[in-house]
Amino acid sequence: MLEVPNINSKDAKIKKLIYDVDESLFYKDDYSNEEFEHLCVCSGGTTSSCAKNGFTTLDLRKNYNKIHLDRKTNLVTIGGGVIMGDLVNHLQKHNRSFPIGLSKLPGAGYILTGGVSPLSRAYGLAIDNIESIKGFLGNGKFISLKKNQINPEEQLIWEAIKGAAPFFSIITEIELKTIQSNPIKVIEGFVNLNELSEIIKLSEEFPENISLQWIYAQKIYIYIFAELNNLEDKKTEEKLMPLYKFPALEKKLYENFNKINFFPKELNLYELNVNNHSEVISLLGEDLKNDIPIFIKCLSEIMENKPNNSCYIASQQLGGKTKKLNHGASFFVHRKSTWKPWIYASWKKNDLQEKEVALEWIYKSWSKIKRFYPNIHLAQLHNHLNSHEEELNLAFGNRVNELKTLKNIFDPQGILPPL
Ligand SMILES: Cc1cc2nc3c(=O)[nH]c(=O)nc-3n(C[C@H](O)[C@H](O)[C@H](O)COP(=O)(O)OP(=O)(O)OC[C@H]3O[C@@H](n4cnc5c(N)ncnc54)[C@H](O)[C@@H]3O)c2cc1C
């Protein structure tokens, strides 16, 4: 058993637990001859793919957990098993920060799969802030790559590490740019569907330092997140003004990003409920513009059809700097995206019938909102689900064949999760 936040993985009866990346990892014979068995890698342990029944897990949390901030360059080096909460807590001691996501629990998987933060509109995705990496390819070869010092033959690997690393590599060290830690204003609270519609409209005109995130579980809860350059940031205040008319929204001022906890207990989310197993699928799309009313109608229908109270849909806003390519090409190919919604459902573990119904709701809901959000953010690997192939194609678009080539060359035995 592995102590991890994801309950599916926590309950898995794993074959073997290992802590070090050494040669023996790459002997295919160490895995059974079952066709699909591969090595599961665990960093934050927040997904259903870091441990599986009968599979071996490489747990990076014990031996790849160092964090070091270089005070001269303000670059931070972290191990491949560091969780985002520990990273921002370390940085905060030096008044620095990093665009982590809505939870402090995810590990390096957050960074390597793209990394969408409430700060991304101003600072880019997590992958846009990678300066260098160290690790191993699936064939056991050690790699050390540094931005601006990449040979032509390493270029494709470097680009694919940024967004698709889990399929062909084990990353043991990542060097990241950090940012100045600034105060944050959050406007948050419950809203109804009409108010959500109005707020989405306003948010599609937000400047880069403001982002909207909303979650529709039993009720709808929103967060408008504004990074202030100083406590008297008048420009930001002006932009936030139209939001003050919504009666249930509260204004809160936080000294820094670390102090914010998204998803309060009152939302009764099932994410960490030990009796449930769950899956989540993340989508990508552009501004809704005139489609906001149709989208709201679809959302309402989806929520009317939810099979149990665990089900929710949420969305976070990207855009701004994430649309720019000046950090170099990557395998996060849907750069035009400005929204990342995700659909979550859980079921009583071992209740296969409830599982089937919950997954069916996820897929039906996905097909309903696909017209607005046609692409995938592959933040969770779903090689155990039927949607895997479609998700791969929608996540990597016209780069999926390059990824398959990389996998063939650098993980020929299929030691790492399959494509
Ligand atoms: C509560 C919550 C909130 C979230 N909020 C956001 C958000 O705001 N923005 C966002 O973009 N995402 C968000 N996510 C998604 C999350 O970032 C991804 O699911 C991420 O992949 C989880 O990484 P992990 O290290 O915690 O997971 P793990 O389960 O440990 O790892 C998942 C997989 O990633 C691969 N992997 C992890 N580390 C490495 C490594 N060092 N080398 C090679 N492969 C590796 C492995 O294949 C592994 O099985 C959230 C998830 C949760 C649970």
The ligand as an ORCA input file, in Angstrom:
! r2SCAN-3c Opt
* xyz 0 1
  C      -6.850     18.885     -5.966
  C      -6.182     19.028     -7.311
  C      -6.065     20.282     -7.902
  C      -5.434     20.423     -9.147
  N      -5.299     21.676     -9.696
  C      -4.653     21.828    -10.861
  C      -4.446     23.119    -11.435
  O      -4.853     24.132    -10.869
  N      -3.791     23.201    -12.607
  C      -3.321     22.094    -13.270
  O      -2.720     22.242    -14.330
  N      -3.501     20.869    -12.763
  C      -4.152     20.713    -11.590
  N      -4.334     19.454    -11.074
  C      -3.895     18.305    -11.852
  C      -2.497     17.855    -11.469
  O      -1.566     18.891    -11.608
  C      -2.089     16.705    -12.379
  O      -2.999     15.651    -12.265
  C      -0.678     16.193    -12.110
  O      -0.317     15.258    -13.121
  C      -0.554     15.541    -10.762
  O       0.789     15.359    -10.489
  P       1.285     14.502     -9.240
  O       2.757     14.509     -9.258
  O       0.598     14.982     -7.995
  O       0.636     13.101     -9.572
  P       1.181     11.591     -9.516
  O      -0.037     10.754     -9.383
  O       2.267     11.401     -8.526
  O       1.792     11.463    -10.954
  C       0.969     11.398    -12.084
  C       1.766     10.850    -13.233
  O       2.635     11.870    -13.711
  C       3.870     11.292    -14.094
  N       4.948     11.882    -13.289
  C       4.864     12.496    -12.098
  N       6.091     12.919    -11.692
  C       6.949     12.545    -12.659
  C       8.346     12.685    -12.826
  N       9.097     13.304    -11.908
  N       8.915     12.184    -13.955
  C       8.151     11.565    -14.907
  N       6.822     11.393    -14.783
  C       6.223     11.888    -13.676
  C       3.775      9.810    -13.856
  O       3.387      9.143    -15.021
  C       2.678      9.721    -12.827
  O       2.016      8.489    -12.802
  C      -4.940     19.293     -9.822
  C      -5.076     18.025     -9.229
  C      -5.672     17.895     -7.983
  C      -5.784     16.530     -7.369
*
